[in-house]
Amino acid sequence: MVLIETESGKKFTPILLGSDMNVYGMARAFHELYGGTVKAYADIQLAPTRYTKILSLTLHPGFSEDPVFIEKMREIAKEYQNHDEPVILIGCGDGYAELISKHKDELSKTFVCPYVDYDLLKSLNNKESFYHVADEHGLPHPLTKIITKNMYENKTDMDVPFDFPVALKPANSVEWLDIHFEGRKKAFTIHSQEEYMSIVGKIYDNGYKSDLILQDFIPGDDSNMRVLNAYVDQDHHVKMMCLGHPILEDPTPQSIGNYVAIVPEFNQDVYDRVQKFLEDIEFTGYANFDMKYDSRDDTFKFFEINLRQGRSSFFVTLNGYNLAKYVVEDYVEGSLEKEPTVYANKNKAQHKLWLGVPVKVFNKYAAKNDATEYADELIKQDRVGTTVFYDKDKSFRRWLLLTYMFHNYVKRFDQYFQENKGRDFK
């Protein structure tokens, strides 16, 4: 049983679910602020959480799905059933966030669960229903058509109402995790009718059952993307928003959409729009938005909301807005409700570049523009950081593993960049 103590003397226990970079980023946020070792549970071991001193990971095969998840969580709950201090449960992936929300009533008897109720989660997690909610609350998104399995099987209404290229992605990101075939990607950029029909066929012929999102492709390279992380307190008040400007994405098919370089950005108009949306729908907990600037009408179009921190969300903590701080002040200290909303990144003097790849990969592949020039300046001033290389969590084995992990990006970019990203730069 791991207890962490705040400056005011209050004690609590954080429990993280998962073993990826997101989990390590949250463990590091807790460690930077409070010290101590964070407990985590997952079904498999991933590189970012190996050989670490700041996180204690327990593996349970099948833990990422029911019934194993709830059975194990009931066992874990018994360990904490007489625990006076708050035990905060944080899922660091779409699947874990959904499972916590699904079993929120039961889990909340033992744990603090900073998540929305399951009905709201389902309406936001699914991209198709998210766009309906976005329409109701005035949140712009790309022009969209829904493709269903029935439409594919009956070959009806399969026309593409937008000019090529178009974007295609699964509406159900959790179901998509279990779908596998050659050429599978997180999202597809499609350049012809033939390619469109081929990809849709592969998706449904390999077991995917939910709907697909077909969208107007917003022109521009990765540097037109934006990512926003927010924390909303238990009274549904937005307490922190941090906007990032991604300037490079992973081109590996299974990782397309994962940012690997982010500079902080301030935009009060975006903050105001997101704050109104989150408070109108009575959100609670962490939220992560992806959006893209559309030069055709000078607006940001929102692609999705993730009901958890993203794998690159350590850029928030790196820039001075510790992600662990807000949930602790909300549920342990009870002080967050009195604090004003933080609109991050207004002070350029504290800006830092977050990198998930070696600097040489960034220098070679990031499109040249004002944002990358700013990133270059931050690199020259040594105002740069990563999630996984942490001075207070060093060992030779960890350094060797992470150096190898980072070096692999050299080969991955060489292999996939032109195929999956190069056409965006024409």
N, C-alpha and C positions, 0 to 999 in steps of 0.2 A: 504494500500500500504506500503510494508515493504522495507526500504532502509538500506543497510549495507555499512559502510564506511571502506575503506582500510587505511593503514598507510599513504599513499601518499595523502589521502584526496579524492580519487575518490569514487563515490558511485555506487551501483548496487543493483539489486534485484534477488535473486535466487528463483526459483520455482521448487519444487520437485514433482514428480508424483509417488504415491504409499503410503503404510502405514506400510511396513514391516521393518525388521532389516536393510536392505540396505538403506532405506530412513532415518532411525534414524542415521545410521553411517555417511551418507552425511551431515545431519543436524548438527551432532556433530562436524564434520570436519569444517564446516563453523563457528560454534559457538566457537570452540577452537581458531580459527585464528582471527576472526573478531567480535565475540559477536553477539548480536541481535537474533531475532527470524526468522526462515525460514518458508515461506508459502509452504503448500503442499496440493495436491488434490488427491483423491482416490475414489474408489467405495465402499470399505468396511473398517472398522476399525480393525486393528490388534494390538496385545498386545505391541509390541516394541514402538509404538507411542502413547500409552495411558498415560495420566497424566503427560505430559511433558511440560516444560516451554520454550524449545528451538525450538519448532515446532508448528505451527498453522495449523491444518488439517481441510479441508472442504470436506465433503462427497457428492458425486453425484451417486446415484444408476445407474449402467450400464456404468459408466465412463471409464471402462477398455476396452470398445469396441466401434466401430462405430455403429450407427451414433451419439450416445450420446457424445462420446469423442470430436469429432470435433465441435459439436453444443455448448458444454460447453466451449471449448477452444476459440471459437469465442466470447462468452460472456466475458470470462476472458481477451481476447485481447482488448476488448473495454475499459476495466479499465486502460490499459497501453498504449493506442494508442498515447497519448500525452506525454509519459514518455521519458524524455531526457536521463536518465541513462540506461545502458544495463539491460535487463531482461533475465536471463539465465534459460533456460528450460531443466531440467534433468530428464529423465525417469529412474526409479530405478527398472525396471523389463523388461523382454523380450517383453511383450505386449506393454508397454508404449514406449519403444525404437522404436519398429516397427511403432507404430502410429505416433510418432513425425516424423520419417523418411518419412512415407507415405504422410504426409501433410506438409513436410518441406518447400516447396515453399510458401505456404500460411502463415504458422506460422512464417517464417523468416521475414515477413514484420513487425512483432511486437517483436518477441523473438529472442535471440541468441540460435540457435539449433546446438550444437556441435555433429552432426551425419552425417554419410555418406548418399549419395543419396539412394533412395529406391531400385533401381536395384541391387546395390552392397550389401545393407543390406539383400535382399532376397537371394542372392547367398551365403552369409556367415551364415545367421541365420538357414538355412536348412542344416542339417548335411550332407545330401547326396551331395548337390552342394558344400558345404565347402570342402569336400574331393577332388573334382575336382580342385577347386582353389588351395588347398594345394599341389596337385600333380604338378600343373603348376609352382609352386614357390618353390618346393623342401622342403616342410614341411612334415616330416614323420608322418604317422598315422597308426593305426592298419589295418591289412588285413580285407577287408570289402566286404560283399555281400548285395545287395539291395533286399528287399522283398516287393513286391507290393500287393495291395488288389486283383488285377486281378490274380496274381499267386496263392493267397490263394483260391479264389473262384473257379478257374479252376484246382486247385491241380497240377500245373505244375511248374517244376524247384524249388521245395521246399526243395531240398537236402541241407544238412549242409556241406560245404566244409572244415570245420575246426574240429579239435579234441574237444570233450567236456572237460571242460565247455566252453560255448560260451557266448558272451554278446549280448543282444538284447535291442534296444531302439528306440523310435520314431524319425523319421527324422525331423518332424515338432513339435518343442517344444511348440509353441503357440497353435496349434490345440489340443495338448495333454492335455492342461489345462482343456479342456471341456469334456474329456473322463473319465468315472467313471465305475468301476466294482470291485467286490471283488478280492483282490490280486493285484490291480493296483499298479505299482511302477514307479519311474522316469526312472529306468533302471533295466533290469533283468539279472541275471546270471543263465544260464540254463545248466542242467547237463545231459539231456537225450533227445532222439528224441521225446519220448512221451510228455515230459514236453514242449518241443519246439512247437509242433503242438498244444498243449492245450493253451499255452499262445498266440500264433498268432491268434488262433480262437477267444479267448476272446477279444482281441484287436479289430479285425475287426468286430466281431458280435456286439460290443457295440458302433459302430458309427465312429471309426477312419477311415479316408479315405486316408491319405497320406502314404508314404512309411515307411518301417522299416529298421533300420540299424542292420545287423547281422555281428558280428565281432569276429575275433580271440581273445580269452581272454588272456590278458597279465598277466602272473603269478605274485603272490605277494599280500600282504595285503595293507591296506590303506596307509601305510608309503612309498609305491612306487609312490604315486601320487605327483604331483607338481601343483601349481596354480600360474599364472603370471598375474599381473595387469599392464596395460600400459596407458599412456596418450599421444595422438598424436595431435599436434597443427593444427591450421587451414591451415597451409602450408604443411601438411602431413609429418612433421618431428617428430619422436619419441622423447619425452622430458623426460619421466620417465618410468622405468620398475622396478617392485618389484616382486621378486620371493619368493614364500612361499612353505614350505614343510608340507603338511597336514599329520598328524599322527593319526587322528581318524575322522571317518565319522558317520553321523546320520544313524542308521539302520532302522528307521521307514520307512515303504514301500513308503509313498508319499514323503519322504524326502531323500531317498537314493542318495548319491552324494553330499549332503550338508556337508561341512567340519565343524567340531566342535573343532578342535585343530590344530593350524598352528604355526610352528616356521619359522623365516625368513631364507633365504638361498641365497648365492651368487653363480652364475654360468655364467661366461662371454660368454661361448659358446652358452648357451640357449638365453641369451640376444641378441647376435649378430644375431642368426637365426631369432628370433622374430622381431627384428628391421628391418632386410632386408625384411621380409614378409610384415609387415605393411606399410613400405614406398613404396615397389613395387606395392602394390594394392591401394596406395593413400588413406589410411585410415584417419579418423578424429574422435577425441573424445576419450572416454574411451573404453578399450578393456579388456577382461578377458578370459584367456586361461586355459583349463584343459588338463593335460598331465600325462603320466605314464611312469616310467622308465622300460624298457624292458631289463632284464639281459641276454636274449638270444642273443642279438646283441649289447648290451651296447649303446642303444639310448633311447631318450625320444620320445614317440609317442603321437601326439596331438589328443585329442578327439573332441574338439570343440572350437569355439570362441564365447563369449557372447559380444554383442555390448552395454555393460553397466558394471557397477561395480557389483561384486557378493555380496551375502548376508554376506559373511565373509570378504569382502574387507577392512573392518576397520583395519585389521591387517596391512595394508599399512600405514595408518595414525598413528596407534599405534607405529610403528617403525620409525616414524620421517619423513614420506613422505606424508604430508597432501594432501588428494585427492581433496579438494576444491581449494587449492592454485594454481594448474596448470591451471584450467579453468578460474580462475579470472585473473591470470597473462597473459593468452592468449587473453581474450576478453575484459577485463576491463582496466588493466594496459598497455597492449600492449608491455610487456617486455619479454615475454617468448621466442620469436624468437632469442633473443641474448644469452639465457642461454644454457649451454652445456647439453647434455643428462645425466640424472641421472641413474646410474646403481646401484640399491639399495642394501643395506645389506652387503657392504664390511667391514664395521666397526663392529665387533662383540660386542664391548663395548656398543652399543646402541640397541642390539637385545632384543626383548620382545616376550614372548609367548602370542598368542591370543587364548582365550578360549570361546567357546559358550555353555559349559556345566560346571557343578560343578567340582572342582578339584578331588573329590572322584570318579566321573564317569570316568574321564580321567585316573586316577591311576589304576582303575580296568580293563578297557577295551583296552587301547592302547597297541599295541604289543611292546614287549621289544626289543629295538634296539638302535643304536647310537643316533637316532633322539629323542627318548623318554628320553634317559639318559640326553641329552642336555636340553630338556624341564624340566626335574626334577630339573636340576641345576638352571634354570631360575626361577622356582617356589620357590626354597629355597632362592633365592636372591630377592624375591618379584618383579621380573621383568616379570609381567604378567598382562594382562588386558582383558576386555570384551568390546563389542560394547555398551551394554545397561546400564551398571552400571557406571554412570557418576557423579562425585562428584559435578559438577556445575548444576546438574539437579535432585536434590533430593527432595523427598516428601515421606511421610509415605505410601500413596496409591500406588505410583509407586514402591517403594521398596518392598511392600507386593506382588504386582502383578508379578514383575520380579523374586522375590525369588520363588514364586509358579511356574512360568514358567520354571525356571532352575531346580527346584526339580522334575518336571514332567519327566525330562530326566532319572532320576533314574529308574522309572517304564518302560519307553520306551526302554531303553537299556536292562533291565532284560527280557522284553517280546520279543524283536525282534532281539537282537544281534546274538544269536546262529543261528537262522533261516536264517538271511539275510547276516550275515558277518562271522559267525563262520567257515564256510567251507573254507573261504579264508586263514585260518591260519593253515590248515593241512599241 
